[in-house]
Amino acid sequence: MDASQDKTVVIIGAGIVGVSTALSLQRAGHHAILIDKDGPGEAASYGNGGILASCAVVPVTGPGLIWKAPGMLLDPREPLFMKWRDMPGMLPWLLRFMSHANAGDTRRIAAGLAPIVGDSLADHQALARGTAAERYIVPGDYLYIYRDRKGFEDEAFSWDIRSAHGFEWEEMDAARLHGYEPAISSDMQFGVRLENHGRITDPGAYVQALAAEAEAHGARVIRAEVSDIVREGGGVCGVRAGGEVIACDDMVICTGAWSGPLSRALGLRVPLQSERGYHIELWNPSQTIAAPAMVASGKFVLNPMEGRLRLAGVVELGSMDAPESRAPFDLLMRGVRRVLPDLRWDEASEWMGHRPSTPDSLPLIGAVPGLRGAWTGFGHHHVGLTAGPATGRILAQMISGKRPNLDVTPYDPGRFA
Ligand SMILES: Cc1cc2nc3c(=O)[nH]c(=O)nc-3n(C[C@H](O)[C@H](O)[C@H](O)COP(=O)(O)OP(=O)(O)OC[C@H]3O[C@@H](n4cnc5c(N)ncnc54)[C@H](O)[C@@H]3O)c2cc1C
């Protein structure tokens, strides 16, 4: 089949990446079949912080992490945890991950992330315009809250990288910060305000509304687990889901942190690890904040969502099946009490989920080498909500046989071979 003709494309996984890919493919004239074992918007795309974090170009593996990480892992006041019994299995990934914790790789990774996160607000608005999903997007500022100016200056390397990528910000002294955000504690003495960001007021409902939009325009949305990819003559011809073979011309793996087994079945080497993350929702809060904020000292975000305030963050390295830990929830709760000491709420709900993380903090977006019609769109770690629409657009262009207007080599799915 000629690459530019209309195709039937199966998208496996209906998180933000899969749903964005389905909509972009549909708008390019293809027929999309979206398959998810739990339905749209139920996994990481449900529980994230909801920030369209365009400025989040700096990966976790900044220079110095190698020296800081051991102390952080042993201190329950730090936002880095480990399921120690899973450590032996994670060690190869961890060593590769840590090998990127240097200045050169951090700049290279930032250059790879910038094109897919930098225009996130506009990307989401373009994806959702005229749909029921549009109402969940709120354009606005994004704040970083520090205890003092020194905290900000200690992160000068990251802010220099943001500046190099064109981000500008207002530095807020204590008076300006508390004028802008009256609810936050006087212990927080310094802030940074970036314009032209955005937030999603209900990430799960947003992804479900986007999936409903695709369905209303003819996509099939199927709830089933894909167990295998069916091949014929050097190309993909279908996927096996729930005992049925669903025929297709092309197939995209958008299964987030679960992408390892399906990728390996196609001969693709993918070192993928879950960076487990946590959220707490405080329902019917007595106070709100003017803009979503990254509490830099605790590395968690505060986002005012519909009817509740969501606190989300923490990295816990561990397997997909290990139970939730208590300490990350306690840390988040201590963090919000420190930042918003007068806050009261009716009820708190808790959640844990899986960020899909590669050792080089770059996603895999592109064609699976050596197998016609096989594509990947996963590995977006901390920025998948932000980068989902751009990823979907790039994949739809590639599947349509068009050249995306950016350098896609950083996302090469074959780079770990
Ligand atoms: C606590 C936390 C806070 C975060 N905050 C932010 C934030 O503020 N901003 C941001 O940009 N990002 C944030 N992220 C990251 C973001 O949530 C993820 O990068 C993003 O959701 C990944 O989307 P995805 O579509 O790749 O994966 P997912 O949303 O995990 O979706 C994968 C889907 O694949 C399905 N699936 C898996 N295997 C199969 C199979 N075999 N067959 C069928 N279906 C299958 C699953 O059911 C799931 O629905 C955060 C993450 C966490 C955990």
PDBQT file of the ligand as one rigid body, heavy atoms in Angstrom, charges set to zero:
ROOT
HETATM    1  C1  LIG A 501       2.099  11.433  39.564  1.00  0.00    +0.000 C 
HETATM    2  C2  LIG A 501       2.314  11.822  38.114  1.00  0.00    +0.000 A 
HETATM    3  C3  LIG A 501       2.255  13.158  37.761  1.00  0.00    +0.000 A 
HETATM    4  C4  LIG A 501       2.453  13.541  36.433  1.00  0.00    +0.000 A 
HETATM    5  N1  LIG A 501       2.285  14.845  36.091  1.00  0.00    +0.000 NA
HETATM    6  C5  LIG A 501       2.399  15.222  34.788  1.00  0.00    +0.000 A 
HETATM    7  C6  LIG A 501       2.115  16.555  34.403  1.00  0.00    +0.000 A 
HETATM    8  O1  LIG A 501       1.722  17.390  35.221  1.00  0.00    +0.000 OA
HETATM    9  N2  LIG A 501       2.297  16.889  33.096  1.00  0.00    +0.000 N 
HETATM   10  C7  LIG A 501       2.701  15.963  32.171  1.00  0.00    +0.000 A 
HETATM   11  O2  LIG A 501       2.891  16.327  31.011  1.00  0.00    +0.000 OA
HETATM   12  N3  LIG A 501       2.906  14.672  32.509  1.00  0.00    +0.000 NA
HETATM   13  C8  LIG A 501       2.763  14.277  33.784  1.00  0.00    +0.000 A 
HETATM   14  N4  LIG A 501       2.964  12.976  34.135  1.00  0.00    +0.000 N 
HETATM   15  C9  LIG A 501       3.365  12.010  33.104  1.00  0.00    +0.000 C 
HETATM   16  C10 LIG A 501       2.198  11.587  32.229  1.00  0.00    +0.000 C 
HETATM   17  O3  LIG A 501       1.087  11.267  33.031  1.00  0.00    +0.000 OA
HETATM   18  C11 LIG A 501       2.593  10.370  31.379  1.00  0.00    +0.000 C 
HETATM   19  O4  LIG A 501       3.811  10.595  30.726  1.00  0.00    +0.000 OA
HETATM   20  C12 LIG A 501       1.517  10.111  30.324  1.00  0.00    +0.000 C 
HETATM   21  O5  LIG A 501       0.251  10.020  30.917  1.00  0.00    +0.000 OA
HETATM   22  C13 LIG A 501       1.824   8.856  29.550  1.00  0.00    +0.000 C 
HETATM   23  O6  LIG A 501       0.756   8.686  28.649  1.00  0.00    +0.000 OA
HETATM   24  P1  LIG A 501       0.630   7.387  27.779  1.00  0.00    +0.000 P 
HETATM   25  O7  LIG A 501      -0.541   7.568  26.903  1.00  0.00    +0.000 OA
HETATM   26  O8  LIG A 501       1.958   7.080  27.157  1.00  0.00    +0.000 OA
HETATM   27  O9  LIG A 501       0.426   6.207  28.848  1.00  0.00    +0.000 OA
HETATM   28  P2  LIG A 501      -0.826   5.824  29.788  1.00  0.00    +0.000 P 
HETATM   29  O10 LIG A 501      -1.655   6.978  30.109  1.00  0.00    +0.000 OA
HETATM   30  O11 LIG A 501      -0.243   5.044  30.921  1.00  0.00    +0.000 OA
HETATM   31  O12 LIG A 501      -1.688   4.888  28.863  1.00  0.00    +0.000 OA
HETATM   32  C14 LIG A 501      -1.253   3.620  28.439  1.00  0.00    +0.000 C 
HETATM   33  C15 LIG A 501      -2.489   2.806  28.176  1.00  0.00    +0.000 C 
HETATM   34  O13 LIG A 501      -2.115   1.555  27.569  1.00  0.00    +0.000 OA
HETATM   35  C16 LIG A 501      -3.040   0.574  28.011  1.00  0.00    +0.000 C 
HETATM   36  N5  LIG A 501      -2.438  -0.744  27.774  1.00  0.00    +0.000 N 
HETATM   37  C17 LIG A 501      -1.285  -1.199  28.280  1.00  0.00    +0.000 A 
HETATM   38  N6  LIG A 501      -1.015  -2.438  27.792  1.00  0.00    +0.000 NA
HETATM   39  C18 LIG A 501      -2.029  -2.756  26.964  1.00  0.00    +0.000 A 
HETATM   40  C19 LIG A 501      -2.318  -3.888  26.147  1.00  0.00    +0.000 A 
HETATM   41  N7  LIG A 501      -1.486  -4.939  26.062  1.00  0.00    +0.000 N 
HETATM   42  N8  LIG A 501      -3.468  -3.882  25.414  1.00  0.00    +0.000 NA
HETATM   43  C20 LIG A 501      -4.321  -2.830  25.476  1.00  0.00    +0.000 A 
HETATM   44  N9  LIG A 501      -4.082  -1.724  26.230  1.00  0.00    +0.000 NA
HETATM   45  C21 LIG A 501      -2.947  -1.677  26.943  1.00  0.00    +0.000 A 
HETATM   46  C22 LIG A 501      -3.264   0.924  29.471  1.00  0.00    +0.000 C 
HETATM   47  O14 LIG A 501      -4.482   0.374  29.942  1.00  0.00    +0.000 OA
HETATM   48  C23 LIG A 501      -3.259   2.443  29.443  1.00  0.00    +0.000 C 
HETATM   49  O15 LIG A 501      -4.567   2.987  29.338  1.00  0.00    +0.000 OA
HETATM   50  C24 LIG A 501       2.752  12.545  35.449  1.00  0.00    +0.000 A 
HETATM   51  C25 LIG A 501       2.772  11.209  35.803  1.00  0.00    +0.000 A 
HETATM   52  C26 LIG A 501       2.539  10.828  37.116  1.00  0.00    +0.000 A 
HETATM   53  C27 LIG A 501       2.528   9.365  37.459  1.00  0.00    +0.000 C 
ENDROOT
TORSDOF 0
